Amino acid sequence: MSQAHQEHSQSPMNILVVDDTPDSLRLLVSILGERGYKVRAAPSGKLAIAAAQTLPPDLILLDINMPDLDGYEVCRRLKQDQRTQAVPVIFLSAWSDVFDKVKAFAVGGVDYITKPFQIEEAIARIKTHLTLCSLQNTLKQKNADLTQTLNQLKATQEHLIQTEKMAALGQLVANVAHEINTPLGAIHSSAEIIHHFLTQNLESVTHLLQTIAPEHQDAFFLLLQRSTEAMPVLAGFSSREKRQFKRLLQQQLEILMIADADVIADTLVDIGVYERIDPFLNLLTHPDGRQILDTVYQLSSLQKSTRTILSATDRAARTVLALKRYVHQDFSGTKTATDLIEGIETALTLHLNQIKRGVALVRNYADFPVILAFPDELNQMWTNLFNNALYAMNYQGTLTITVKSTASEIQIDVTDTGKGISPELQSKIFEPFFTTKPTGEGSGLGLSIVKKIVDHHAGRIELSSHPGQTTFSVFLPLHLPHDHSPTNLPEMTET
């Protein structure tokens, strides 16, 4: 067995030989078969096309001068068919004119062998093109494998990001539950007060208003109005200030010889009357004065309860909306008009229970237009940065968020007053799975994901840290939607 035959015995290449001359066809089949190639023969152009489409070969040797379809037309049709367009075609012809050779290459041929040919030269050309074809197929397969690997890596990265997002969400569940339960408790308590009044006291209030004199009714409604107007002001007073008001009122009532001065003073302050009680002296000295005062207190409590319900439902709605925005997924893969401040406030709302325990929150927001971004990713980024900042401070200190803009980018600084990050750790802080937290408390993916999100936005992130202050600065390109244009960016501060 020859060396060439041994080379092809394991995986013989498939060659289709097309020639309408039987002797030439047999010769080529014999020569190629001896060298280990798997050879098929086609005596006409039509049969060659059918054979190639049924089982595409690795190489076609194609005669030009054939009666039904010449080689040029056969090659054209093969190159127009998706099944055979990649198969290399070597033309075989006794025509040696330059025009014929140029035409052969123009219709898709890769080489041109002139008859009569030298066997070794023809074999060498055939081997060269088979090698090129094999390398191209290998390259295509490697490209396909690389594409598949890249897609798998992207899918894994997206899965990691989503997993980290859900892990962060799990940490926020307790906070969210508290932020929901607190207003629900306030709503329930206020609803009970309203229910009790409507079922127990409404009839007695109606009877009281029907029985007291008109001048006392005027004082009654004036007192109720005073209570309504003073309620927002009273909410801002401390317990110490309220006690001072009660002592002063009690002294005035005792001088006027009004019974139960301490109880009346306490009730007056509770309903928001802590000065100028002269308009209500006749009411307070009325035989039913205590009952009238208690009725005003009940109506005042009723109004306070309705305000509490409105405030609590608004607070719960904000928390639910923030949670909804955080878990929302946008699969479009395109940037959308994004309000950065809205996203930052969403993340802050989800951390409100941790913040209000012992963290002073400082907001320095510049006024700038909506930008094009991936809002879901940014929401996760703010959450990760806030988590790190709060943890670094042990949930005690000052968290400062500063948003400012230049002509080309927006800068968002997240600053905490924690112990800082040592210089030797700062270079590792964005590496995947690197964490300074105790085992079980951190995945080490939070800041790595932040870095990926910033990169996805073609931005950058910088770290500045020393004991007592750490700042993560995120820089995002100022890409504006078509319906927005840059504006002046005055800075405002909110604490």
Contacts in CASP RR format, 6 or more apart in sequence:
PFRMAT RR
TARGET T0000
AUTHOR 0000-0000-0000
METHOD contacts of the structure
MODEL  1
MSQAHQEHSQSPMNILVVDDTPDSLRLLVSILGERGYKVRAAPSGKLAIA
AAQTLPPDLILLDINMPDLDGYEVCRRLKQDQRTQAVPVIFLSAWSDVFD
KVKAFAVGGVDYITKPFQIEEAIARIKTHLTLCSLQNTLKQKNADLTQTL
NQLKATQEHLIQTEKMAALGQLVANVAHEINTPLGAIHSSAEIIHHFLTQ
NLESVTHLLQTIAPEHQDAFFLLLQRSTEAMPVLAGFSSREKRQFKRLLQ
QQLEILMIADADVIADTLVDIGVYERIDPFLNLLTHPDGRQILDTVYQLS
SLQKSTRTILSATDRAARTVLALKRYVHQDFSGTKTATDLIEGIETALTL
HLNQIKRGVALVRNYADFPVILAFPDELNQMWTNLFNNALYAMNYQGTLT
ITVKSTASEIQIDVTDTGKGISPELQSKIFEPFFTTKPTGEGSGLGLSIV
KKIVDHHAGRIELSSHPGQTTFSVFLPLHLPHDHSPTNLPEMTET
1 9 0 8 1.000
2 34 0 8 1.000
2 35 0 8 1.000
4 35 0 8 1.000
4 36 0 8 1.000
4 123 0 8 1.000
5 34 0 8 1.000
5 35 0 8 1.000
5 36 0 8 1.000
7 36 0 8 1.000
8 35 0 8 1.000
8 36 0 8 1.000
8 37 0 8 1.000
9 36 0 8 1.000
12 36 0 8 1.000
12 37 0 8 1.000
12 38 0 8 1.000
13 37 0 8 1.000
13 38 0 8 1.000
13 58 0 8 1.000
13 59 0 8 1.000
13 130 0 8 1.000
13 134 0 8 1.000
14 37 0 8 1.000
14 38 0 8 1.000
14 40 0 8 1.000
14 55 0 8 1.000
14 57 0 8 1.000
14 58 0 8 1.000
14 59 0 8 1.000
15 32 0 8 1.000
15 37 0 8 1.000
15 38 0 8 1.000
15 39 0 8 1.000
15 40 0 8 1.000
15 57 0 8 1.000
15 58 0 8 1.000
15 59 0 8 1.000
15 60 0 8 1.000
15 61 0 8 1.000
15 126 0 8 1.000
15 130 0 8 1.000
16 39 0 8 1.000
16 40 0 8 1.000
16 41 0 8 1.000
16 42 0 8 1.000
16 48 0 8 1.000
16 51 0 8 1.000
16 52 0 8 1.000
16 57 0 8 1.000
16 59 0 8 1.000
16 60 0 8 1.000
16 61 0 8 1.000
17 25 0 8 1.000
17 28 0 8 1.000
17 29 0 8 1.000
17 32 0 8 1.000
17 39 0 8 1.000
17 40 0 8 1.000
17 41 0 8 1.000
17 42 0 8 1.000
17 60 0 8 1.000
17 61 0 8 1.000
18 42 0 8 1.000
18 43 0 8 1.000
18 44 0 8 1.000
18 45 0 8 1.000
18 48 0 8 1.000
18 60 0 8 1.000
18 61 0 8 1.000
18 62 0 8 1.000
18 63 0 8 1.000
18 66 0 8 1.000
18 71 0 8 1.000
18 74 0 8 1.000
19 25 0 8 1.000
19 28 0 8 1.000
19 41 0 8 1.000
19 43 0 8 1.000
19 61 0 8 1.000
19 63 0 8 1.000
19 66 0 8 1.000
19 92 0 8 1.000
20 43 0 8 1.000
20 44 0 8 1.000
20 45 0 8 1.000
20 63 0 8 1.000
20 65 0 8 1.000
20 66 0 8 1.000
20 67 0 8 1.000
21 63 0 8 1.000
22 43 0 8 1.000
24 63 0 8 1.000
24 92 0 8 1.000
24 115 0 8 1.000
25 41 0 8 1.000
25 43 0 8 1.000
28 39 0 8 1.000
28 61 0 8 1.000
29 39 0 8 1.000
29 41 0 8 1.000
31 119 0 8 1.000
31 123 0 8 1.000
32 39 0 8 1.000
32 123 0 8 1.000
32 126 0 8 1.000
33 39 0 8 1.000
35 123 0 8 1.000
40 51 0 8 1.000
40 57 0 8 1.000
42 48 0 8 1.000
42 51 0 8 1.000
44 66 0 8 1.000
44 67 0 8 1.000
44 68 0 8 1.000
44 69 0 8 1.000
45 66 0 8 1.000
45 68 0 8 1.000
45 69 0 8 1.000
45 71 0 8 1.000
45 74 0 8 1.000
46 68 0 8 1.000
46 69 0 8 1.000
48 60 0 8 1.000
48 62 0 8 1.000
48 74 0 8 1.000
49 69 0 8 1.000
49 74 0 8 1.000
49 77 0 8 1.000
49 78 0 8 1.000
51 57 0 8 1.000
52 60 0 8 1.000
52 78 0 8 1.000
52 83 0 8 1.000
52 84 0 8 1.000
52 87 0 8 1.000
53 81 0 8 1.000
53 83 0 8 1.000
53 84 0 8 1.000
56 83 0 8 1.000
56 84 0 8 1.000
56 87 0 8 1.000
57 87 0 8 1.000
58 87 0 8 1.000
58 130 0 8 1.000
58 133 0 8 1.000
58 134 0 8 1.000
59 87 0 8 1.000
59 88 0 8 1.000
59 89 0 8 1.000
59 90 0 8 1.000
59 126 0 8 1.000
59 129 0 8 1.000
59 130 0 8 1.000
59 133 0 8 1.000
60 78 0 8 1.000
60 87 0 8 1.000
60 88 0 8 1.000
60 89 0 8 1.000
60 90 0 8 1.000
61 90 0 8 1.000
61 92 0 8 1.000
61 126 0 8 1.000
62 71 0 8 1.000
62 74 0 8 1.000
62 75 0 8 1.000
62 89 0 8 1.000
62 90 0 8 1.000
62 91 0 8 1.000
62 92 0 8 1.000
63 71 0 8 1.000
63 91 0 8 1.000
63 92 0 8 1.000
63 93 0 8 1.000
64 70 0 8 1.000
64 71 0 8 1.000
64 72 0 8 1.000
64 91 0 8 1.000
64 92 0 8 1.000
64 93 0 8 1.000
64 95 0 8 1.000
64 100 0 8 1.000
64 104 0 8 1.000
65 71 0 8 1.000
65 93 0 8 1.000
65 94 0 8 1.000
65 95 0 8 1.000
66 74 0 8 1.000
69 77 0 8 1.000
71 91 0 8 1.000
72 103 0 8 1.000
72 104 0 8 1.000
72 107 0 8 1.000
75 89 0 8 1.000
75 91 0 8 1.000
75 104 0 8 1.000
75 107 0 8 1.000
75 108 0 8 1.000
75 109 0 8 1.000
76 107 0 8 1.000
78 84 0 8 1.000
78 85 0 8 1.000
78 87 0 8 1.000
78 89 0 8 1.000
79 85 0 8 1.000
79 107 0 8 1.000
79 108 0 8 1.000
86 136 0 8 1.000
88 109 0 8 1.000
88 110 0 8 1.000
88 111 0 8 1.000
88 129 0 8 1.000
88 132 0 8 1.000
88 133 0 8 1.000
89 108 0 8 1.000
89 109 0 8 1.000
89 110 0 8 1.000
90 109 0 8 1.000
90 110 0 8 1.000
90 111 0 8 1.000
90 112 0 8 1.000
90 113 0 8 1.000
90 125 0 8 1.000
90 126 0 8 1.000
90 129 0 8 1.000
91 104 0 8 1.000
91 109 0 8 1.000
91 111 0 8 1.000
91 112 0 8 1.000
91 113 0 8 1.000
92 113 0 8 1.000
92 115 0 8 1.000
92 117 0 8 1.000
93 100 0 8 1.000
93 104 0 8 1.000
93 112 0 8 1.000
93 113 0 8 1.000
93 114 0 8 1.000
93 115 0 8 1.000
94 114 0 8 1.000
94 115 0 8 1.000
94 116 0 8 1.000
95 114 0 8 1.000
96 114 0 8 1.000
100 112 0 8 1.000
101 112 0 8 1.000
104 112 0 8 1.000
105 112 0 8 1.000
110 129 0 8 1.000
111 125 0 8 1.000
111 129 0 8 1.000
113 121 0 8 1.000
113 122 0 8 1.000
113 125 0 8 1.000
157 452 0 8 1.000
160 445 0 8 1.000
160 449 0 8 1.000
161 377 0 8 1.000
161 380 0 8 1.000
161 449 0 8 1.000
161 452 0 8 1.000
161 453 0 8 1.000
163 445 0 8 1.000
164 380 0 8 1.000
164 384 0 8 1.000
164 443 0 8 1.000
164 445 0 8 1.000
164 446 0 8 1.000
164 449 0 8 1.000
165 327 0 8 1.000
165 380 0 8 1.000
165 383 0 8 1.000
167 443 0 8 1.000
168 380 0 8 1.000
168 383 0 8 1.000
168 384 0 8 1.000
168 387 0 8 1.000
168 446 0 8 1.000
169 326 0 8 1.000
169 327 0 8 1.000
171 387 0 8 1.000
172 323 0 8 1.000
172 326 0 8 1.000
172 350 0 8 1.000
172 351 0 8 1.000
172 383 0 8 1.000
174 353 0 8 1.000
175 350 0 8 1.000
175 351 0 8 1.000
175 352 0 8 1.000
175 353 0 8 1.000
175 354 0 8 1.000
176 319 0 8 1.000
176 323 0 8 1.000
176 350 0 8 1.000
176 353 0 8 1.000
178 353 0 8 1.000
179 315 0 8 1.000
179 316 0 8 1.000
179 319 0 8 1.000
179 349 0 8 1.000
179 352 0 8 1.000
179 353 0 8 1.000
180 316 0 8 1.000
180 319 0 8 1.000
180 320 0 8 1.000
182 312 0 8 1.000
182 315 0 8 1.000
183 311 0 8 1.000
183 312 0 8 1.000
183 313 0 8 1.000
183 315 0 8 1.000
183 316 0 8 1.000
184 312 0 8 1.000
184 316 0 8 1.000
185 312 0 8 1.000
186 308 0 8 1.000
186 309 0 8 1.000
186 311 0 8 1.000
186 312 0 8 1.000
187 308 0 8 1.000
187 309 0 8 1.000
187 312 0 8 1.000
187 313 0 8 1.000
189 305 0 8 1.000
189 308 0 8 1.000
190 304 0 8 1.000
190 305 0 8 1.000
190 306 0 8 1.000
190 308 0 8 1.000
190 309 0 8 1.000
190 312 0 8 1.000
191 305 0 8 1.000
191 309 0 8 1.000
193 301 0 8 1.000
193 302 0 8 1.000
193 305 0 8 1.000
194 302 0 8 1.000
194 305 0 8 1.000
194 306 0 8 1.000
197 298 0 8 1.000
197 301 0 8 1.000
197 302 0 8 1.000
201 295 0 8 1.000
201 298 0 8 1.000
204 295 0 8 1.000
205 295 0 8 1.000
205 298 0 8 1.000
205 299 0 8 1.000
208 288 0 8 1.000
208 291 0 8 1.000
208 292 0 8 1.000
208 295 0 8 1.000
209 217 0 8 1.000
209 220 0 8 1.000
211 288 0 8 1.000
212 220 0 8 1.000
212 286 0 8 1.000
212 288 0 8 1.000
212 292 0 8 1.000
215 282 0 8 1.000
216 282 0 8 1.000
216 283 0 8 1.000
216 286 0 8 1.000
216 292 0 8 1.000
219 279 0 8 1.000
219 280 0 8 1.000
219 282 0 8 1.000
219 283 0 8 1.000
220 283 0 8 1.000
220 292 0 8 1.000
220 295 0 8 1.000
220 296 0 8 1.000
222 279 0 8 1.000
222 280 0 8 1.000
223 271 0 8 1.000
223 273 0 8 1.000
223 280 0 8 1.000
223 283 0 8 1.000
223 293 0 8 1.000
223 296 0 8 1.000
224 296 0 8 1.000
224 299 0 8 1.000
224 300 0 8 1.000
226 272 0 8 1.000
226 273 0 8 1.000
227 271 0 8 1.000
227 272 0 8 1.000
227 273 0 8 1.000
227 296 0 8 1.000
227 299 0 8 1.000
227 300 0 8 1.000
227 303 0 8 1.000
228 300 0 8 1.000
228 303 0 8 1.000
230 271 0 8 1.000
230 272 0 8 1.000
230 273 0 8 1.000
230 274 0 8 1.000
231 272 0 8 1.000
231 300 0 8 1.000
231 303 0 8 1.000
231 304 0 8 1.000
231 307 0 8 1.000
233 272 0 8 1.000
234 242 0 8 1.000
234 269 0 8 1.000
234 272 0 8 1.000
234 274 0 8 1.000
237 245 0 8 1.000
242 269 0 8 1.000
242 274 0 8 1.000
245 269 0 8 1.000
245 274 0 8 1.000
245 275 0 8 1.000
246 262 0 8 1.000
246 265 0 8 1.000
246 266 0 8 1.000
246 269 0 8 1.000
246 274 0 8 1.000
247 265 0 8 1.000
248 274 0 8 1.000
249 264 0 8 1.000
249 265 0 8 1.000
249 268 0 8 1.000
249 269 0 8 1.000
249 274 0 8 1.000
249 277 0 8 1.000
250 261 0 8 1.000
250 262 0 8 1.000
250 265 0 8 1.000
252 277 0 8 1.000
253 261 0 8 1.000
253 264 0 8 1.000
253 265 0 8 1.000
253 284 0 8 1.000
254 261 0 8 1.000
256 281 0 8 1.000
256 285 0 8 1.000
258 264 0 8 1.000
258 284 0 8 1.000
258 285 0 8 1.000
260 290 0 8 1.000
264 284 0 8 1.000
264 290 0 8 1.000
264 293 0 8 1.000
267 293 0 8 1.000
267 294 0 8 1.000
267 297 0 8 1.000
268 274 0 8 1.000
268 277 0 8 1.000
268 293 0 8 1.000
270 297 0 8 1.000
270 300 0 8 1.000
271 296 0 8 1.000
271 297 0 8 1.000
271 300 0 8 1.000
272 300 0 8 1.000
273 280 0 8 1.000
277 284 0 8 1.000
283 289 0 8 1.000
283 292 0 8 1.000
283 293 0 8 1.000
284 293 0 8 1.000
286 292 0 8 1.000
318 349 0 8 1.000
319 349 0 8 1.000
319 350 0 8 1.000
319 352 0 8 1.000
321 346 0 8 1.000
322 345 0 8 1.000
322 346 0 8 1.000
322 347 0 8 1.000
322 349 0 8 1.000
322 350 0 8 1.000
323 350 0 8 1.000
325 342 0 8 1.000
325 343 0 8 1.000
325 346 0 8 1.000
325 375 0 8 1.000
325 379 0 8 1.000
326 346 0 8 1.000
326 347 0 8 1.000
326 350 0 8 1.000
326 379 0 8 1.000
326 380 0 8 1.000
326 383 0 8 1.000
328 376 0 8 1.000
328 379 0 8 1.000
329 376 0 8 1.000
330 336 0 8 1.000
330 374 0 8 1.000
330 375 0 8 1.000
330 376 0 8 1.000
333 374 0 8 1.000
335 372 0 8 1.000
335 373 0 8 1.000
335 374 0 8 1.000
335 479 0 8 1.000
336 372 0 8 1.000
336 373 0 8 1.000
336 374 0 8 1.000
336 375 0 8 1.000
337 370 0 8 1.000
337 371 0 8 1.000
337 372 0 8 1.000
337 481 0 8 1.000
337 484 0 8 1.000
338 370 0 8 1.000
338 371 0 8 1.000
338 372 0 8 1.000
338 373 0 8 1.000
338 374 0 8 1.000
338 375 0 8 1.000
338 378 0 8 1.000
339 370 0 8 1.000
340 368 0 8 1.000
340 371 0 8 1.000
340 373 0 8 1.000
340 378 0 8 1.000
340 403 0 8 1.000
340 410 0 8 1.000
340 412 0 8 1.000
340 476 0 8 1.000
341 365 0 8 1.000
341 403 0 8 1.000
343 375 0 8 1.000
343 378 0 8 1.000
343 379 0 8 1.000
343 382 0 8 1.000
344 382 0 8 1.000
344 401 0 8 1.000
344 403 0 8 1.000
344 412 0 8 1.000
346 379 0 8 1.000
346 382 0 8 1.000
347 379 0 8 1.000
347 382 0 8 1.000
347 383 0 8 1.000
347 386 0 8 1.000
348 355 0 8 1.000
348 361 0 8 1.000
348 382 0 8 1.000
348 386 0 8 1.000
348 401 0 8 1.000
350 383 0 8 1.000
351 383 0 8 1.000
351 386 0 8 1.000
351 387 0 8 1.000
351 390 0 8 1.000
354 390 0 8 1.000
354 395 0 8 1.000
355 361 0 8 1.000
355 390 0 8 1.000
355 399 0 8 1.000
357 395 0 8 1.000
358 395 0 8 1.000
358 396 0 8 1.000
358 397 0 8 1.000
359 390 0 8 1.000
359 393 0 8 1.000
359 395 0 8 1.000
359 396 0 8 1.000
359 397 0 8 1.000
359 398 0 8 1.000
359 399 0 8 1.000
360 397 0 8 1.000
360 398 0 8 1.000
360 399 0 8 1.000
360 495 0 8 1.000
361 398 0 8 1.000
361 399 0 8 1.000
361 401 0 8 1.000
361 495 0 8 1.000
362 398 0 8 1.000
362 399 0 8 1.000
362 400 0 8 1.000
362 401 0 8 1.000
362 493 0 8 1.000
362 495 0 8 1.000
363 400 0 8 1.000
363 401 0 8 1.000
363 493 0 8 1.000
363 494 0 8 1.000
363 495 0 8 1.000
364 400 0 8 1.000
364 401 0 8 1.000
364 402 0 8 1.000
364 403 0 8 1.000
364 404 0 8 1.000
364 491 0 8 1.000
364 492 0 8 1.000
364 493 0 8 1.000
364 494 0 8 1.000
365 401 0 8 1.000
365 402 0 8 1.000
365 403 0 8 1.000
365 491 0 8 1.000
365 492 0 8 1.000
365 494 0 8 1.000
366 403 0 8 1.000
366 404 0 8 1.000
366 405 0 8 1.000
366 489 0 8 1.000
366 490 0 8 1.000
366 491 0 8 1.000
366 492 0 8 1.000
367 487 0 8 1.000
367 489 0 8 1.000
367 490 0 8 1.000
367 491 0 8 1.000
367 492 0 8 1.000
368 403 0 8 1.000
368 405 0 8 1.000
368 410 0 8 1.000
368 478 0 8 1.000
368 487 0 8 1.000
368 489 0 8 1.000
369 480 0 8 1.000
369 484 0 8 1.000
369 485 0 8 1.000
369 486 0 8 1.000
369 487 0 8 1.000
370 480 0 8 1.000
370 481 0 8 1.000
370 484 0 8 1.000
371 410 0 8 1.000
371 476 0 8 1.000
371 477 0 8 1.000
371 478 0 8 1.000
371 479 0 8 1.000
371 480 0 8 1.000
371 481 0 8 1.000
372 479 0 8 1.000
372 480 0 8 1.000
372 481 0 8 1.000
373 457 0 8 1.000
373 476 0 8 1.000
373 479 0 8 1.000
374 453 0 8 1.000
374 456 0 8 1.000
374 457 0 8 1.000
377 453 0 8 1.000
377 456 0 8 1.000
377 457 0 8 1.000
378 453 0 8 1.000
378 457 0 8 1.000
380 449 0 8 1.000
380 453 0 8 1.000
381 449 0 8 1.000
381 450 0 8 1.000
381 453 0 8 1.000
381 454 0 8 1.000
381 474 0 8 1.000
382 414 0 8 1.000
384 446 0 8 1.000
384 447 0 8 1.000
384 449 0 8 1.000
384 450 0 8 1.000
385 414 0 8 1.000
385 450 0 8 1.000
385 472 0 8 1.000
385 474 0 8 1.000
386 399 0 8 1.000
386 414 0 8 1.000
387 446 0 8 1.000
388 416 0 8 1.000
388 446 0 8 1.000
388 447 0 8 1.000
388 472 0 8 1.000
389 399 0 8 1.000
389 414 0 8 1.000
389 415 0 8 1.000
389 416 0 8 1.000
389 470 0 8 1.000
389 472 0 8 1.000
390 399 0 8 1.000
390 416 0 8 1.000
391 437 0 8 1.000
392 416 0 8 1.000
392 418 0 8 1.000
392 419 0 8 1.000
392 420 0 8 1.000
392 470 0 8 1.000
393 399 0 8 1.000
393 416 0 8 1.000
393 417 0 8 1.000
393 418 0 8 1.000
394 418 0 8 1.000
397 416 0 8 1.000
397 417 0 8 1.000
397 418 0 8 1.000
398 415 0 8 1.000
398 416 0 8 1.000
398 417 0 8 1.000
399 414 0 8 1.000
399 415 0 8 1.000
399 416 0 8 1.000
400 413 0 8 1.000
400 414 0 8 1.000
400 415 0 8 1.000
400 416 0 8 1.000
401 412 0 8 1.000
401 413 0 8 1.000
401 414 0 8 1.000
401 415 0 8 1.000
402 411 0 8 1.000
402 412 0 8 1.000
402 413 0 8 1.000
402 415 0 8 1.000
403 410 0 8 1.000
403 411 0 8 1.000
403 412 0 8 1.000
403 413 0 8 1.000
404 410 0 8 1.000
404 411 0 8 1.000
404 489 0 8 1.000
404 491 0 8 1.000
405 411 0 8 1.000
405 478 0 8 1.000
405 489 0 8 1.000
406 478 0 8 1.000
407 478 0 8 1.000
407 486 0 8 1.000
408 477 0 8 1.000
408 478 0 8 1.000
409 459 0 8 1.000
409 475 0 8 1.000
409 476 0 8 1.000
409 477 0 8 1.000
409 478 0 8 1.000
410 475 0 8 1.000
410 476 0 8 1.000
410 478 0 8 1.000
411 473 0 8 1.000
411 474 0 8 1.000
411 475 0 8 1.000
412 473 0 8 1.000
412 474 0 8 1.000
412 476 0 8 1.000
413 471 0 8 1.000
413 472 0 8 1.000
413 473 0 8 1.000
413 474 0 8 1.000
414 471 0 8 1.000
414 472 0 8 1.000
414 474 0 8 1.000
415 469 0 8 1.000
415 470 0 8 1.000
415 471 0 8 1.000
416 469 0 8 1.000
416 470 0 8 1.000
417 468 0 8 1.000
417 469 0 8 1.000
418 467 0 8 1.000
418 468 0 8 1.000
418 469 0 8 1.000
418 470 0 8 1.000
419 467 0 8 1.000
419 468 0 8 1.000
420 465 0 8 1.000
420 466 0 8 1.000
420 467 0 8 1.000
420 468 0 8 1.000
420 469 0 8 1.000
420 470 0 8 1.000
421 429 0 8 1.000
421 436 0 8 1.000
421 463 0 8 1.000
421 465 0 8 1.000
421 470 0 8 1.000
425 436 0 8 1.000
426 463 0 8 1.000
426 465 0 8 1.000
428 434 0 8 1.000
429 447 0 8 1.000
429 463 0 8 1.000
430 447 0 8 1.000
430 448 0 8 1.000
430 450 0 8 1.000
430 451 0 8 1.000
430 461 0 8 1.000
431 448 0 8 1.000
432 444 0 8 1.000
432 445 0 8 1.000
432 448 0 8 1.000
433 443 0 8 1.000
433 444 0 8 1.000
433 445 0 8 1.000
433 448 0 8 1.000
434 444 0 8 1.000
434 448 0 8 1.000
435 441 0 8 1.000
435 442 0 8 1.000
435 443 0 8 1.000
435 444 0 8 1.000
437 444 0 8 1.000
450 461 0 8 1.000
450 472 0 8 1.000
450 474 0 8 1.000
451 461 0 8 1.000
454 460 0 8 1.000
454 461 0 8 1.000
454 474 0 8 1.000
454 475 0 8 1.000
454 476 0 8 1.000
457 476 0 8 1.000
457 477 0 8 1.000
458 477 0 8 1.000
459 474 0 8 1.000
459 475 0 8 1.000
459 476 0 8 1.000
459 477 0 8 1.000
460 474 0 8 1.000
460 475 0 8 1.000
461 472 0 8 1.000
461 473 0 8 1.000
461 474 0 8 1.000
461 475 0 8 1.000
462 472 0 8 1.000
462 473 0 8 1.000
462 475 0 8 1.000
463 470 0 8 1.000
463 471 0 8 1.000
463 472 0 8 1.000
463 473 0 8 1.000
464 470 0 8 1.000
464 471 0 8 1.000
464 473 0 8 1.000
465 471 0 8 1.000
478 486 0 8 1.000
480 486 0 8 1.000
END
